[in-house]
Amino acid sequence: MADNFVKEIQVKNMVCPRCVLAVEQSLQQLDIPFDKVVLGKVFLPQAIDKDKLSKLEQVFHQLGFEILKSKEVQRIEEVKNLLNEFIRKADIPEGFHLMDFIKQHIPEDYSRISHLFSSTEGITLEYFFIQLKLDKVKEWLFYEEMQLSEMAWKLGYSSVQHLSSQFKKHTGMTPSAYKKIKKGSAEGWK
């Protein structure tokens, strides 16, 4: 089993810089040498034995991570990490097309990736991407980081109305209603 992980371990649910830090700390605690940790991947200088791999899987499980084994699952996680990182930067250019973006970064047939994603995740790739964008909007609304028009522009929406209608369709409330609810719940903590 360790032979499959000679150079790289794919890690599911590793989506932010804090996740990278948590994985690095886990590897250090288990005395597993590593070259580099990036979103979704751990690069190792050498194979690790089955016992250490088993302990690493247990630690990862406690942290909400999972070592991916099948190539299909690894590919889906690669797509998810790519899109998470893209949304984290939040600078979607005008005329952006998800299919072109995926094709540019993952050298595989888009329809195959899309079908694999849908069958594995239970939602379409496009829906997943919309969810990521709306999660970013929720974050910005919560922290009052910018106006809705700027959010729409940064996330590649054609207008504020388009963003607002998509937000309402997926969350059941308008961005302003969401902001009021979050602001009220934050004040309850004071």
C-alpha positions in Angstrom: 0.0 0.0 0.0 2.8 2.4 0.8 4.2 1.9 -2.6 1.2 3.9 -4.0 2.3 6.9 -2.0 6.0 7.1 -2.8 6.0 10.7 -4.0 2.6 12.1 -3.2 -0.4 11.6 -1.0 -3.7 13.1 -2.1 -5.7 14.5 0.9 -9.4 15.1 0.8 -11.0 18.2 2.5 -7.8 20.1 2.6 -9.1 23.5 1.3 -7.4 26.3 3.1 -4.0 27.5 4.4 -5.0 26.4 8.0 -5.5 22.9 6.6 -2.0 22.9 5.2 -0.6 23.8 8.6 -2.7 21.1 10.3 -1.4 18.5 7.9 2.2 19.7 8.3 1.9 19.5 12.1 0.4 16.0 11.9 3.3 14.8 9.7 5.8 16.3 12.2 4.1 14.6 15.2 4.3 11.2 13.5 7.9 11.8 12.4 7.0 11.5 8.7 9.4 13.5 6.6 7.9 15.6 3.8 9.2 17.9 1.1 6.1 20.1 0.8 2.4 20.3 1.7 0.0 22.2 -0.6 -3.8 22.2 -0.9 -4.8 18.6 -1.3 -1.3 17.1 -1.6 1.6 16.0 0.5 4.9 15.5 -1.3 7.2 12.9 0.4 10.9 12.2 -0.2 10.4 8.5 0.4 7.7 5.8 0.9 6.3 5.4 4.4 5.5 2.1 6.0 2.0 0.7 6.5 2.0 1.4 10.2 2.8 5.1 9.8 0.4 5.3 7.0 -2.3 3.8 9.1 -1.5 6.2 12.0 -1.5 9.1 9.5 -5.0 8.1 8.3 -6.3 8.0 11.8 -4.9 11.5 12.6 -6.2 12.9 9.4 -9.7 11.3 10.1 -9.8 13.1 13.5 -9.0 16.4 11.7 -11.7 15.8 9.0 -9.2 14.8 6.3 -9.0 11.6 4.3 -6.2 10.0 2.2 -7.5 9.5 -1.3 -6.7 6.2 -3.0 -8.5 5.8 -6.3 -7.4 7.9 -9.3 -11.0 9.0 -9.9 -11.4 10.3 -6.3 -8.0 12.0 -6.5 -9.0 13.7 -9.8 -12.2 15.0 -8.2 -10.4 16.3 -5.2 -7.9 18.0 -7.6 -10.8 19.8 -9.3 -12.3 20.9 -6.0 -9.0 22.2 -4.7 -8.4 24.0 -8.0 -11.8 25.7 -7.7 -11.4 26.5 -4.0 -8.1 28.2 -4.6 -9.5 30.1 -7.6 -12.5 31.4 -5.5 -10.2 32.2 -2.6 -8.4 34.7 -4.8 -11.8 36.0 -5.9 -10.8 37.6 -9.2 -12.9 36.0 -11.9 -12.4 37.7 -15.2 -15.2 38.8 -17.4 -16.2 36.1 -19.9 -15.0 33.3 -17.6 -16.0 29.8 -18.6 -15.7 27.0 -16.1 -15.2 24.4 -18.8 -12.2 26.3 -20.3 -10.7 26.9 -16.9 -10.9 23.2 -16.0 -9.5 22.2 -19.4 -6.6 24.7 -19.0 -5.5 23.2 -15.6 -6.4 19.5 -15.9 -5.4 17.7 -19.0 -8.4 15.5 -19.3 -11.7 15.5 -21.2 -14.0 17.9 -19.5 -17.2 15.9 -20.1 -15.5 12.9 -18.4 -14.4 15.1 -15.4 -17.9 16.6 -15.2 -19.6 13.2 -15.3 -17.2 11.8 -12.7 -17.7 14.8 -10.5 -21.5 14.5 -10.7 -21.5 10.7 -10.0 -19.1 11.1 -7.1 -20.3 14.3 -5.4 -24.0 14.1 -6.2 -24.1 17.6 -7.7 -22.8 19.0 -11.0 -19.5 20.7 -11.3 -21.3 24.0 -12.2 -23.5 23.8 -9.1 -20.4 23.2 -6.9 -18.7 26.2 -8.4 -21.8 28.4 -7.7 -21.9 27.1 -4.1 -18.2 28.2 -3.7 -19.0 31.6 -5.1 -22.0 32.0 -2.8 -20.0 30.9 0.2 -17.5 33.6 -0.6 -20.4 36.1 -0.8 -21.6 34.9 2.6 -18.2 35.4 4.0 -17.9 38.9 2.6 -21.4 39.8 3.9 -20.7 38.5 7.3 -17.5 40.6 7.6 -18.9 43.5 5.7 -15.8 43.6 3.5 -17.3 45.2 0.4 -20.4 46.3 -1.4 -22.5 43.8 -3.3 -21.6 45.5 -6.6 -17.9 44.8 -5.9 -18.7 41.2 -4.9 -20.6 40.7 -8.2 -17.7 42.1 -10.2 -15.0 40.1 -8.4 -16.9 36.8 -8.8 -17.7 37.3 -12.5 -21.4 38.0 -12.2 -22.9 40.1 -15.1 -24.8 42.3 -12.6 -25.7 42.7 -8.9 -29.2 41.5 -9.8 -27.8 38.2 -11.2 -25.8 37.7 -8.0 -28.8 38.6 -5.8 -31.2 36.3 -7.7 -28.7 33.4 -7.6 -28.1 34.0 -3.9 -31.8 33.9 -3.2 -32.4 30.8 -5.3 -29.7 28.9 -3.4 -30.1 30.2 0.1 -33.8 31.2 0.2 -33.0 34.8 1.2 -31.6 37.9 -0.3 -28.0 39.0 0.5 -29.4 41.9 2.6 -31.6 39.5 4.6 -28.7 37.2 5.1 -26.5 40.1 6.3 -29.1 41.2 8.8 -29.5 37.6 10.2 -25.7 37.2 10.5 -25.3 40.6 12.1 -28.0 39.8 14.6 -26.5 36.5 15.5 -23.0 38.1 15.9 -24.4 40.7 18.2 -25.9 38.0 20.3 -22.4 36.9 21.2 -21.4 40.2 22.7 
